[in-house]
Amino acid sequence: MNPFSPLVEHAVELAAQWHDGTYRKGGWRDPAFERPEGATAAPRVPVMTHLTAVALAVQRAGFEDEVVAAAFLHDTLEDENRHDQRLRSGRLRDAVGEDVTGLVQIVSEKKLDDEGRRRPWRVRKEEYVANLGREPAGAVAISLADKLHNLWTINQSLERDLPVFSGGENHAGLSAGPEQQRWFHRAVMRAARRPDDERLVGLRDRLSAEIERFEDLTT
């Protein structure tokens, strides 16, 4: 394996720029650093931490640089930046090429309808799962790693009795409750059962363990 990839380095730079100043719904760890004098809010968790965790999981599973690059960029088309802008796929294609952009498009949900209105959570998830089973292994790996890290952080928060679903100080509530979350992650697992690529086995097994942990914490 090449120890350095200009493609992955470029993807890291683009992801950091696009998601600059954007944050996760909440964190579960105690602050590692003292707050500056006068600061009132707890430190927030940058989105870049999630992208890095997903990309590292994909890389450790043995996937090539194009998949790792797409993992770093997997939320660029789906999520707005802090200026409420949306990135067009053509701009991303110009930067990192067709292969990486194609993977990002596959794992991106269509959050808005043709009139710019937000689509219902369940409709988006059903569409996502229906398409996942026939996508290439690289896209399935990104999806599994994405759901794995999301659910792992949810479980870590639940173990700390944080307001994952209702929301609260320094924590935004999730868009769907425990029952819907259980349905979605189980559906992803079923769609990702691919006997043609052994690299997916470890990601599936770890996600399965987190689903069981989530069920124990919410039932």
N, C-alpha and C positions, 0 to 999 in steps of 0.2 A: 504493500500500500504506500502510495506517495505520502511522505510526511507533511507536505505543504501543498495546498490546492488554491491557486489564485481564484478559481470559481467560487469556492466556499468562502474565502476571505471577502470577495466582493459581495456575496450574499449577506454575510454578517454586517458589512458596512451599510448596505441598503436597508436591511431590517432595522438596524439601530437608528438610522435616520428617519425611516417612516414611523416607527413606533416611539420615537423620542417624546418624552413627556406623557406617555400613556401608561396605565397601571392596571394590575390585576384587581379582581373584586375585593380581595382582602388578603391578609397574611396571617399565619398562625404562629410564627416564631416570635420570641421575645426580641426586642431591639438589641442589636449587637453593639451599637455605638451610642454614646451619650447624645441627647438632643441638644442642638444649639440653644443658647440662652434666648428665651422668649418664644421658642417654638411650642406650639400647642398640640398639633396633630402628630400622631405616630407616623414613623416612616412608612411609605407605601412600597409595594413590590412592583418593580418595573416589568412590563410585558416581556422585555428581552430575557428575563430569567426563564419564562415558560418556553420561549422559542429555543433557547440554548438547551434546556432539558430535553426537548423533543428531538432536536438535531443530534445530540449526543446518544440518545437511545437508538436512533436509526443507524448512526455510525457504528455503534457497538454491536448492533445486530448483523453488521457486515455489508451494508449497502454502499453503493458507489457515491462519488462526489456529487453527481447531479441530484441524487435523492437527498443527501445531506443539505445541499444548498436549498432545495425546495422546502425542506423542513424548517430551516431558518426563516424562510419567506412565506410560510404556509398561511399566515393571517394577513398578508399585505393587501390582497384583493378583497378579502371579506370584511375587514375592519377599517373604519375611518382613522385618519391620523388625528392629532390633537387640534388641528385646524378644521376639522369636519370635512376633510377632502377624501375622495375615493380615488384609488390608484387604478388606472386603466390597464388592461392586460397588455395592450400594445406597448406601453411604456416599459413594463416589466420585461417583455419579450426583447425589446431593444437592448436592455441592460444585461440580461443573463441567458438569452436564447430560448429557442422553442421547447427543448426538452424540459428544462426546469420550470418554465412558465406553464407548460401543459400539466405537470404534476400539481402545481399550485392551484390551477383552475379546477382540477378534479376534486381536490380536498376542500374547496371553498364552497360554503353554503350560499345560496341566493337569498339574502336576508330581506331584500326589498322587491316588491312587485314592479310591474312595468310603469306604474304611476307613482313610484317612489314611496309607497306605503309599506310599513313593516309587515312581513308575512308571519302567520302564526307559528309558534315554536314547534308544535307537533307536525304541521305540514312540512316544515323545513327538514325536520329530522327524518320523517318517513321517506322523503325524496332522497336524502343523503344516503340512508341505509339501502334503499332500493338500487342505487347505482353502484355502491361500494363493491358488491360481490363480483362484478365483472371488470373491475379496474385492474391495472397492472400492479404487481407486487410492491413496487416502490411507493405507489400511492396508498396502498393498504397499510404499509409499514408506517407511513407518516400519520395516517388516521389512528392506528393503534397506539402509537407513541403519544399522540396528542390527547386521546381519551385517557390513556394511562396516567399521564402527568396531571391532567385536570382532576381525575377522580382521586388520585393519591393526595392531592392538596385538599380536596374536599374532606377526605377521611381524616387527614391530620387536623383540620379545623374542627371537625365534629368531635374528635377525641379531646379537644380543648374546650368543648362546650361553647364554641363561637357561633354567632347567629348566621349560619350559612344560608338558610332559606328565608328567614324573615328580614335579614339585614339589620344593621345597627351602626354604632359609632365605628368608623374606620373599616366598615365591612358592608359591601353591597350585596343584597340578596340575590340568589340565583333565579333564573327566569322560569324554572320548573321545579316542582316539589319532588320529594323522595320517590314516589311511585313512578312518575314520568322518567326520572333519572334512571331508575332501575330498568324500566322498559328499554330505554335508549341504549344503555351500555350493553345489555344482553343482546339487543338486536345487532349492534356493531360486532359483537363476538361471533354471532351466527354468520353474518355476512363475510367475516374475515377468515372463515375456516377454509384455508387454501392448502391442499396437500402438495401443491406443485412447488412450494418454496419453503425450505426448512428454516430460512432466516426469520420467518414470521412466528415460529413456534414459541420462542422465548418471550416475545412481546405479547402474544395471546395468553400465555400462561400467567404472566405477571398481571395483565389486565383482569383475567379471571379471578385471581387472588384478591385484587382490589374490589371487584364487584362483590365477592363474598364478604369482605370486610365492611363494605358500605351497607350491605343488607343487615349485618349484625348490628351496625351502629344506628340503623333507622327503623328497625322492626322490633 
